[in-house]
Amino acid sequence: MSKAGKSKAVGGLGVRYGRTVRKQLATIQQNLKMKQYCQRCGTRSVRRTSVGIWKCRRCGFTFSGAAYAPTSKMGDVARRSAKA
């Protein structure tokens, strides 16, 4: 049995759950592991500590965001409308 095509974290799922779901899961997991930019100091050192809780490792700034990303589209819209 060959192990070809099992390079990503979702490779262990094999052929289960369908291609679209595995693709979405791979993108989510890849974005979770990436370091994001801090809103306060601008460095690329923000990591997710819990669902929706993000923390900058450099300046210690803790803030809430989306479950899988530090900002969401709705959060950006709310921030723009609050400024106006």
Distance bins in CASP14 RR format, pairs under 12 A and 6 or more apart:
PFRMAT RR
TARGET T0000
AUTHOR 0000-0000-0000
RMODE 2
METHOD distances of the structure
MODEL  1
1 14 0 0 0 0 0 1 0 0 0 0 0
2 14 0 0 0 0 0 1 0 0 0 0 0
3 11 0 0 0 0 1 0 0 0 0 0 0
3 12 0 0 0 0 1 0 0 0 0 0 0
3 14 0 0 0 0 0 1 0 0 0 0 0
4 11 0 0 0 0 0 1 0 0 0 0 0
4 14 0 0 0 0 0 1 0 0 0 0 0
5 11 1 0 0 1 0 0 0 0 0 0 0
5 12 0 0 0 0 1 0 0 0 0 0 0
5 13 0 0 0 0 0 1 0 0 0 0 0
5 14 0 0 0 0 1 0 0 0 0 0 0
5 15 0 0 0 0 0 1 0 0 0 0 0
5 22 0 0 0 0 0 1 0 0 0 0 0
5 26 0 0 0 0 0 1 0 0 0 0 0
6 12 1 0 1 0 0 0 0 0 0 0 0
6 13 0 0 0 0 1 0 0 0 0 0 0
6 14 1 0 0 1 0 0 0 0 0 0 0
6 15 0 0 0 0 0 1 0 0 0 0 0
6 22 0 0 0 0 0 1 0 0 0 0 0
6 26 0 0 0 0 0 1 0 0 0 0 0
7 14 0 0 0 0 0 1 0 0 0 0 0
7 26 0 0 0 0 1 0 0 0 0 0 0
7 30 0 0 0 0 0 1 0 0 0 0 0
8 14 0 0 0 0 0 1 0 0 0 0 0
8 22 0 0 0 0 1 0 0 0 0 0 0
8 23 0 0 0 0 1 0 0 0 0 0 0
8 25 0 0 0 0 1 0 0 0 0 0 0
8 26 1 0 1 0 0 0 0 0 0 0 0
8 27 0 0 0 0 1 0 0 0 0 0 0
8 28 0 0 0 0 0 1 0 0 0 0 0
8 29 1 0 0 1 0 0 0 0 0 0 0
8 30 1 0 0 1 0 0 0 0 0 0 0
8 33 0 0 0 0 0 1 0 0 0 0 0
9 22 0 0 0 0 0 1 0 0 0 0 0
9 25 0 0 0 0 1 0 0 0 0 0 0
9 26 1 0 0 1 0 0 0 0 0 0 0
9 27 0 0 0 0 0 1 0 0 0 0 0
9 28 0 0 0 0 1 0 0 0 0 0 0
9 29 1 0 1 0 0 0 0 0 0 0 0
9 30 0 0 0 0 1 0 0 0 0 0 0
9 31 0 0 0 0 0 1 0 0 0 0 0
9 32 0 0 0 0 1 0 0 0 0 0 0
9 33 0 0 0 0 1 0 0 0 0 0 0
10 16 0 0 0 0 1 0 0 0 0 0 0
10 17 0 0 0 0 1 0 0 0 0 0 0
10 18 0 0 0 0 0 1 0 0 0 0 0
10 19 0 0 0 0 0 1 0 0 0 0 0
10 20 0 0 0 0 0 1 0 0 0 0 0
10 21 0 0 0 0 1 0 0 0 0 0 0
10 22 1 0 1 0 0 0 0 0 0 0 0
10 23 0 0 0 0 1 0 0 0 0 0 0
10 24 0 0 0 0 1 0 0 0 0 0 0
10 25 1 0 1 0 0 0 0 0 0 0 0
10 26 1 0 1 0 0 0 0 0 0 0 0
10 27 0 0 0 0 1 0 0 0 0 0 0
10 28 0 0 0 0 1 0 0 0 0 0 0
10 29 1 0 0 1 0 0 0 0 0 0 0
10 30 0 0 0 0 1 0 0 0 0 0 0
11 17 0 0 0 0 0 1 0 0 0 0 0
11 19 0 0 0 0 0 1 0 0 0 0 0
11 22 1 0 0 1 0 0 0 0 0 0 0
11 23 0 0 0 0 0 1 0 0 0 0 0
11 25 0 0 0 0 1 0 0 0 0 0 0
11 26 0 0 0 0 1 0 0 0 0 0 0
11 29 0 0 0 0 0 1 0 0 0 0 0
12 22 0 0 0 0 1 0 0 0 0 0 0
12 25 0 0 0 0 0 1 0 0 0 0 0
12 26 0 0 0 0 0 1 0 0 0 0 0
12 29 0 0 0 0 0 1 0 0 0 0 0
13 19 0 0 0 0 0 1 0 0 0 0 0
13 21 0 0 0 0 1 0 0 0 0 0 0
13 22 1 0 1 0 0 0 0 0 0 0 0
13 23 0 0 0 0 0 1 0 0 0 0 0
13 24 0 0 0 0 0 1 0 0 0 0 0
13 25 1 0 0 1 0 0 0 0 0 0 0
13 26 0 0 0 0 1 0 0 0 0 0 0
13 29 0 0 0 0 0 1 0 0 0 0 0
14 21 0 0 0 0 0 1 0 0 0 0 0
14 22 1 0 0 1 0 0 0 0 0 0 0
14 25 0 0 0 0 0 1 0 0 0 0 0
15 21 0 0 0 0 0 1 0 0 0 0 0
15 22 0 0 0 0 1 0 0 0 0 0 0
16 22 0 0 0 0 1 0 0 0 0 0 0
16 25 0 0 0 0 0 1 0 0 0 0 0
17 23 0 0 0 0 0 1 0 0 0 0 0
17 24 0 0 0 0 1 0 0 0 0 0 0
17 25 0 0 0 0 1 0 0 0 0 0 0
17 26 0 0 0 0 0 1 0 0 0 0 0
18 24 0 0 0 0 0 1 0 0 0 0 0
18 25 0 0 0 0 0 1 0 0 0 0 0
18 26 0 0 0 0 0 1 0 0 0 0 0
19 25 0 0 0 0 0 1 0 0 0 0 0
19 26 0 0 0 0 0 1 0 0 0 0 0
20 26 0 0 0 0 0 1 0 0 0 0 0
20 27 0 0 0 0 0 1 0 0 0 0 0
21 27 0 0 0 0 0 1 0 0 0 0 0
21 28 0 0 0 0 0 1 0 0 0 0 0
22 28 0 0 0 0 0 1 0 0 0 0 0
22 29 0 0 0 0 0 1 0 0 0 0 0
23 29 0 0 0 0 0 1 0 0 0 0 0
23 30 0 0 0 0 0 1 0 0 0 0 0
24 30 0 0 0 0 0 1 0 0 0 0 0
24 31 0 0 0 0 0 1 0 0 0 0 0
24 68 0 0 0 0 0 1 0 0 0 0 0
25 31 0 0 0 0 0 1 0 0 0 0 0
25 32 0 0 0 0 0 1 0 0 0 0 0
25 68 0 0 0 0 0 1 0 0 0 0 0
26 32 0 0 0 0 0 1 0 0 0 0 0
26 33 0 0 0 0 0 1 0 0 0 0 0
27 33 0 0 0 0 0 1 0 0 0 0 0
27 34 0 0 0 0 0 1 0 0 0 0 0
27 68 0 0 0 0 1 0 0 0 0 0 0
27 69 0 0 0 0 0 1 0 0 0 0 0
28 34 0 0 0 0 0 1 0 0 0 0 0
28 48 0 0 0 0 0 1 0 0 0 0 0
28 66 0 0 0 0 0 1 0 0 0 0 0
28 67 0 0 0 0 1 0 0 0 0 0 0
28 68 1 0 1 0 0 0 0 0 0 0 0
28 69 0 0 0 0 1 0 0 0 0 0 0
29 48 0 0 0 0 0 1 0 0 0 0 0
29 68 0 0 0 0 1 0 0 0 0 0 0
30 68 0 0 0 0 0 1 0 0 0 0 0
30 69 0 0 0 0 0 1 0 0 0 0 0
31 46 0 0 0 0 0 1 0 0 0 0 0
31 47 0 0 0 0 0 1 0 0 0 0 0
31 48 0 0 0 0 1 0 0 0 0 0 0
31 66 0 0 0 0 0 1 0 0 0 0 0
31 67 0 0 0 0 0 1 0 0 0 0 0
31 68 1 0 0 1 0 0 0 0 0 0 0
31 69 1 0 0 1 0 0 0 0 0 0 0
31 70 0 0 0 0 1 0 0 0 0 0 0
31 71 0 0 0 0 0 1 0 0 0 0 0
32 46 0 0 0 0 0 1 0 0 0 0 0
32 47 0 0 0 0 1 0 0 0 0 0 0
32 48 1 0 0 1 0 0 0 0 0 0 0
32 49 0 0 0 0 0 1 0 0 0 0 0
32 50 0 0 0 0 0 1 0 0 0 0 0
32 51 0 0 0 0 0 1 0 0 0 0 0
32 52 0 0 0 0 0 1 0 0 0 0 0
32 54 0 0 0 0 0 1 0 0 0 0 0
32 66 0 0 0 0 0 1 0 0 0 0 0
32 67 0 0 0 0 1 0 0 0 0 0 0
32 68 1 0 0 1 0 0 0 0 0 0 0
32 69 0 0 0 0 1 0 0 0 0 0 0
32 70 0 0 0 0 0 1 0 0 0 0 0
33 47 0 0 0 0 1 0 0 0 0 0 0
33 48 0 0 0 0 1 0 0 0 0 0 0
33 68 0 0 0 0 0 1 0 0 0 0 0
34 44 0 0 0 0 1 0 0 0 0 0 0
34 45 0 0 0 0 0 1 0 0 0 0 0
34 46 0 0 0 0 1 0 0 0 0 0 0
34 47 0 0 0 0 1 0 0 0 0 0 0
34 48 0 0 0 0 0 1 0 0 0 0 0
34 68 0 0 0 0 0 1 0 0 0 0 0
34 69 0 0 0 0 1 0 0 0 0 0 0
34 70 0 0 0 0 0 1 0 0 0 0 0
35 42 0 0 0 0 0 1 0 0 0 0 0
35 43 0 0 0 0 1 0 0 0 0 0 0
35 44 1 0 1 0 0 0 0 0 0 0 0
35 45 1 0 1 0 0 0 0 0 0 0 0
35 46 1 0 0 1 0 0 0 0 0 0 0
35 47 1 0 0 1 0 0 0 0 0 0 0
35 48 0 0 0 0 0 1 0 0 0 0 0
35 54 0 0 0 0 0 1 0 0 0 0 0
35 55 0 0 0 0 0 1 0 0 0 0 0
35 56 0 0 0 0 1 0 0 0 0 0 0
35 57 0 0 0 0 1 0 0 0 0 0 0
35 58 0 0 0 0 0 1 0 0 0 0 0
35 70 0 0 0 0 0 1 0 0 0 0 0
36 42 0 0 0 0 0 1 0 0 0 0 0
36 43 0 0 0 0 0 1 0 0 0 0 0
36 44 1 0 0 1 0 0 0 0 0 0 0
36 45 0 0 0 0 1 0 0 0 0 0 0
36 46 1 0 1 0 0 0 0 0 0 0 0
36 47 1 0 0 1 0 0 0 0 0 0 0
36 48 0 0 0 0 1 0 0 0 0 0 0
36 54 1 0 0 1 0 0 0 0 0 0 0
36 55 0 0 0 0 0 1 0 0 0 0 0
36 56 0 0 0 0 1 0 0 0 0 0 0
36 57 0 0 0 0 0 1 0 0 0 0 0
36 61 0 0 0 0 0 1 0 0 0 0 0
36 63 0 0 0 0 0 1 0 0 0 0 0
36 65 0 0 0 0 0 1 0 0 0 0 0
36 66 0 0 0 0 0 1 0 0 0 0 0
36 68 0 0 0 0 0 1 0 0 0 0 0
36 69 1 0 0 1 0 0 0 0 0 0 0
36 70 1 0 1 0 0 0 0 0 0 0 0
36 71 0 0 0 0 1 0 0 0 0 0 0
37 43 1 0 0 1 0 0 0 0 0 0 0
37 44 1 0 1 0 0 0 0 0 0 0 0
37 45 0 0 0 0 1 0 0 0 0 0 0
37 46 1 0 0 1 0 0 0 0 0 0 0
37 47 0 0 0 0 0 1 0 0 0 0 0
37 54 0 0 0 0 0 1 0 0 0 0 0
37 56 0 0 0 0 1 0 0 0 0 0 0
37 58 0 0 0 0 0 1 0 0 0 0 0
37 61 0 0 0 0 0 1 0 0 0 0 0
37 69 0 0 0 0 0 1 0 0 0 0 0
37 70 1 0 0 1 0 0 0 0 0 0 0
37 71 0 0 0 0 1 0 0 0 0 0 0
38 44 1 0 0 1 0 0 0 0 0 0 0
38 45 1 0 0 1 0 0 0 0 0 0 0
38 46 1 0 1 0 0 0 0 0 0 0 0
38 47 0 0 0 0 0 1 0 0 0 0 0
38 54 0 0 0 0 1 0 0 0 0 0 0
38 55 0 0 0 0 1 0 0 0 0 0 0
38 56 1 0 1 0 0 0 0 0 0 0 0
38 57 0 0 0 0 1 0 0 0 0 0 0
38 58 1 0 0 1 0 0 0 0 0 0 0
38 59 1 0 0 1 0 0 0 0 0 0 0
38 60 0 0 0 0 1 0 0 0 0 0 0
38 61 1 0 0 1 0 0 0 0 0 0 0
38 62 0 0 0 0 0 1 0 0 0 0 0
38 63 0 0 0 0 1 0 0 0 0 0 0
38 70 0 0 0 0 1 0 0 0 0 0 0
38 71 0 0 0 0 0 1 0 0 0 0 0
39 45 0 0 0 0 0 1 0 0 0 0 0
39 46 0 0 0 0 1 0 0 0 0 0 0
39 54 0 0 0 0 1 0 0 0 0 0 0
39 55 0 0 0 0 0 1 0 0 0 0 0
39 56 0 0 0 0 1 0 0 0 0 0 0
39 59 0 0 0 0 0 1 0 0 0 0 0
39 60 0 0 0 0 0 1 0 0 0 0 0
39 61 1 0 0 1 0 0 0 0 0 0 0
39 62 0 0 0 0 0 1 0 0 0 0 0
39 63 1 0 0 1 0 0 0 0 0 0 0
39 64 0 0 0 0 0 1 0 0 0 0 0
39 65 0 0 0 0 0 1 0 0 0 0 0
39 70 1 0 0 1 0 0 0 0 0 0 0
39 71 0 0 0 0 1 0 0 0 0 0 0
39 75 0 0 0 0 0 1 0 0 0 0 0
39 76 0 0 0 0 0 1 0 0 0 0 0
39 79 0 0 0 0 0 1 0 0 0 0 0
40 46 0 0 0 0 1 0 0 0 0 0 0
40 54 0 0 0 0 0 1 0 0 0 0 0
40 55 0 0 0 0 0 1 0 0 0 0 0
40 56 1 0 0 1 0 0 0 0 0 0 0
40 58 0 0 0 0 1 0 0 0 0 0 0
40 59 1 0 1 0 0 0 0 0 0 0 0
40 60 0 0 0 0 1 0 0 0 0 0 0
40 61 1 0 1 0 0 0 0 0 0 0 0
40 62 0 0 0 0 0 1 0 0 0 0 0
40 63 0 0 0 0 1 0 0 0 0 0 0
40 70 0 0 0 0 0 1 0 0 0 0 0
41 56 1 0 0 1 0 0 0 0 0 0 0
41 57 0 0 0 0 0 1 0 0 0 0 0
41 58 1 0 1 0 0 0 0 0 0 0 0
41 59 1 0 1 0 0 0 0 0 0 0 0
41 60 0 0 0 0 1 0 0 0 0 0 0
41 61 1 0 0 1 0 0 0 0 0 0 0
42 56 0 0 0 0 1 0 0 0 0 0 0
42 58 0 0 0 0 1 0 0 0 0 0 0
42 59 0 0 0 0 1 0 0 0 0 0 0
42 61 0 0 0 0 1 0 0 0 0 0 0
42 70 0 0 0 0 0 1 0 0 0 0 0
43 56 1 0 0 1 0 0 0 0 0 0 0
43 57 0 0 0 0 1 0 0 0 0 0 0
43 58 1 0 1 0 0 0 0 0 0 0 0
43 59 1 0 0 1 0 0 0 0 0 0 0
43 60 0 0 0 0 0 1 0 0 0 0 0
43 61 0 0 0 0 0 1 0 0 0 0 0
44 56 0 0 0 0 1 0 0 0 0 0 0
44 57 0 0 0 0 0 1 0 0 0 0 0
44 58 0 0 0 0 1 0 0 0 0 0 0
44 70 0 0 0 0 0 1 0 0 0 0 0
45 54 0 0 0 0 0 1 0 0 0 0 0
45 55 0 0 0 0 1 0 0 0 0 0 0
45 56 1 0 1 0 0 0 0 0 0 0 0
45 57 1 0 1 0 0 0 0 0 0 0 0
45 58 1 0 1 0 0 0 0 0 0 0 0
45 59 0 0 0 0 1 0 0 0 0 0 0
45 60 0 0 0 0 1 0 0 0 0 0 0
45 61 0 0 0 0 1 0 0 0 0 0 0
45 70 0 0 0 0 0 1 0 0 0 0 0
46 52 0 0 0 0 0 1 0 0 0 0 0
46 53 0 0 0 0 0 1 0 0 0 0 0
46 54 1 0 1 0 0 0 0 0 0 0 0
46 55 1 0 0 1 0 0 0 0 0 0 0
46 56 1 0 1 0 0 0 0 0 0 0 0
46 57 1 0 0 1 0 0 0 0 0 0 0
46 58 0 0 0 0 1 0 0 0 0 0 0
46 59 0 0 0 0 1 0 0 0 0 0 0
46 60 0 0 0 0 1 0 0 0 0 0 0
46 61 0 0 0 0 1 0 0 0 0 0 0
46 62 0 0 0 0 1 0 0 0 0 0 0
46 63 0 0 0 0 1 0 0 0 0 0 0
46 65 0 0 0 0 0 1 0 0 0 0 0
46 69 0 0 0 0 0 1 0 0 0 0 0
46 70 1 0 1 0 0 0 0 0 0 0 0
46 71 0 0 0 0 0 1 0 0 0 0 0
47 53 0 0 0 0 0 1 0 0 0 0 0
47 54 1 0 0 1 0 0 0 0 0 0 0
47 55 1 0 0 1 0 0 0 0 0 0 0
47 56 0 0 0 0 1 0 0 0 0 0 0
47 57 1 0 0 1 0 0 0 0 0 0 0
47 58 0 0 0 0 0 1 0 0 0 0 0
47 60 0 0 0 0 0 1 0 0 0 0 0
47 61 0 0 0 0 0 1 0 0 0 0 0
47 62 0 0 0 0 0 1 0 0 0 0 0
47 70 0 0 0 0 1 0 0 0 0 0 0
48 54 1 0 1 0 0 0 0 0 0 0 0
48 55 0 0 0 0 1 0 0 0 0 0 0
48 56 0 0 0 0 0 1 0 0 0 0 0
48 57 0 0 0 0 0 1 0 0 0 0 0
48 62 0 0 0 0 0 1 0 0 0 0 0
48 63 0 0 0 0 0 1 0 0 0 0 0
48 64 0 0 0 0 0 1 0 0 0 0 0
48 65 0 0 0 0 1 0 0 0 0 0 0
48 66 0 0 0 0 1 0 0 0 0 0 0
48 67 0 0 0 0 1 0 0 0 0 0 0
48 68 1 0 0 1 0 0 0 0 0 0 0
48 69 0 0 0 0 1 0 0 0 0 0 0
48 70 1 0 0 1 0 0 0 0 0 0 0
49 55 1 0 1 0 0 0 0 0 0 0 0
49 56 0 0 0 0 0 1 0 0 0 0 0
49 57 0 0 0 0 0 1 0 0 0 0 0
49 60 0 0 0 0 0 1 0 0 0 0 0
49 61 0 0 0 0 0 1 0 0 0 0 0
49 62 1 0 0 1 0 0 0 0 0 0 0
49 63 0 0 0 0 0 1 0 0 0 0 0
49 64 0 0 0 0 0 1 0 0 0 0 0
49 65 0 0 0 0 0 1 0 0 0 0 0
49 70 0 0 0 0 0 1 0 0 0 0 0
50 62 0 0 0 0 0 1 0 0 0 0 0
50 64 0 0 0 0 1 0 0 0 0 0 0
50 65 0 0 0 0 0 1 0 0 0 0 0
50 67 0 0 0 0 1 0 0 0 0 0 0
51 64 0 0 0 0 1 0 0 0 0 0 0
51 65 0 0 0 0 1 0 0 0 0 0 0
51 66 0 0 0 0 1 0 0 0 0 0 0
51 67 1 0 1 0 0 0 0 0 0 0 0
51 68 0 0 0 0 1 0 0 0 0 0 0
51 69 0 0 0 0 0 1 0 0 0 0 0
52 62 0 0 0 0 0 1 0 0 0 0 0
52 63 0 0 0 0 1 0 0 0 0 0 0
52 64 1 0 1 0 0 0 0 0 0 0 0
52 65 1 0 1 0 0 0 0 0 0 0 0
52 66 1 0 0 1 0 0 0 0 0 0 0
52 67 1 0 1 0 0 0 0 0 0 0 0
52 68 0 0 0 0 1 0 0 0 0 0 0
52 69 0 0 0 0 1 0 0 0 0 0 0
52 70 0 0 0 0 1 0 0 0 0 0 0
52 71 0 0 0 0 0 1 0 0 0 0 0
52 72 0 0 0 0 1 0 0 0 0 0 0
53 61 0 0 0 0 0 1 0 0 0 0 0
53 62 1 0 0 1 0 0 0 0 0 0 0
53 63 1 0 0 1 0 0 0 0 0 0 0
53 64 1 0 0 1 0 0 0 0 0 0 0
53 65 1 0 0 1 0 0 0 0 0 0 0
53 66 0 0 0 0 0 1 0 0 0 0 0
53 67 0 0 0 0 1 0 0 0 0 0 0
53 70 0 0 0 0 0 1 0 0 0 0 0
54 60 0 0 0 0 0 1 0 0 0 0 0
54 61 0 0 0 0 1 0 0 0 0 0 0
54 62 1 0 0 1 0 0 0 0 0 0 0
54 63 1 0 1 0 0 0 0 0 0 0 0
54 64 1 0 0 1 0 0 0 0 0 0 0
54 65 1 0 0 1 0 0 0 0 0 0 0
54 66 0 0 0 0 1 0 0 0 0 0 0
54 67 0 0 0 0 0 1 0 0 0 0 0
54 68 0 0 0 0 0 1 0 0 0 0 0
54 69 0 0 0 0 1 0 0 0 0 0 0
54 70 1 0 1 0 0 0 0 0 0 0 0
54 71 0 0 0 0 1 0 0 0 0 0 0
54 72 0 0 0 0 0 1 0 0 0 0 0
55 61 1 0 0 1 0 0 0 0 0 0 0
55 62 1 0 1 0 0 0 0 0 0 0 0
55 63 1 0 0 1 0 0 0 0 0 0 0
55 64 0 0 0 0 0 1 0 0 0 0 0
55 65 0 0 0 0 0 1 0 0 0 0 0
55 70 0 0 0 0 1 0 0 0 0 0 0
56 62 1 0 0 1 0 0 0 0 0 0 0
56 63 0 0 0 0 1 0 0 0 0 0 0
56 70 0 0 0 0 1 0 0 0 0 0 0
61 70 0 0 0 0 0 1 0 0 0 0 0
62 70 0 0 0 0 0 1 0 0 0 0 0
63 70 1 0 0 1 0 0 0 0 0 0 0
63 71 0 0 0 0 1 0 0 0 0 0 0
63 75 0 0 0 0 0 1 0 0 0 0 0
63 79 0 0 0 0 0 1 0 0 0 0 0
64 70 0 0 0 0 1 0 0 0 0 0 0
64 71 0 0 0 0 0 1 0 0 0 0 0
64 72 0 0 0 0 0 1 0 0 0 0 0
64 75 0 0 0 0 0 1 0 0 0 0 0
65 71 1 0 0 1 0 0 0 0 0 0 0
65 72 1 0 0 1 0 0 0 0 0 0 0
65 73 0 0 0 0 0 1 0 0 0 0 0
65 74 0 0 0 0 0 1 0 0 0 0 0
65 75 1 0 0 1 0 0 0 0 0 0 0
65 76 0 0 0 0 0 1 0 0 0 0 0
65 78 0 0 0 0 0 1 0 0 0 0 0
65 79 0 0 0 0 0 1 0 0 0 0 0
66 72 1 1 0 0 0 0 0 0 0 0 0
66 73 0 0 0 0 1 0 0 0 0 0 0
66 74 0 0 0 0 1 0 0 0 0 0 0
66 75 1 0 0 1 0 0 0 0 0 0 0
66 76 0 0 0 0 0 1 0 0 0 0 0
69 75 0 0 0 0 0 1 0 0 0 0 0
69 76 0 0 0 0 0 1 0 0 0 0 0
70 76 0 0 0 0 0 1 0 0 0 0 0
71 77 0 0 0 0 0 1 0 0 0 0 0
71 78 0 0 0 0 0 1 0 0 0 0 0
71 79 0 0 0 0 1 0 0 0 0 0 0
71 80 0 0 0 0 0 1 0 0 0 0 0
72 78 0 0 0 0 1 0 0 0 0 0 0
72 79 0 0 0 0 0 1 0 0 0 0 0
73 79 0 0 0 0 0 1 0 0 0 0 0
73 80 0 0 0 0 0 1 0 0 0 0 0
74 80 0 0 0 0 0 1 0 0 0 0 0
74 81 0 0 0 0 0 1 0 0 0 0 0
75 81 0 0 0 0 1 0 0 0 0 0 0
75 82 0 0 0 0 1 0 0 0 0 0 0
76 82 0 0 0 0 0 1 0 0 0 0 0
76 83 0 0 0 0 0 1 0 0 0 0 0
77 83 0 0 0 0 0 1 0 0 0 0 0
77 84 0 0 0 0 0 1 0 0 0 0 0
78 84 0 0 0 0 0 1 0 0 0 0 0
END
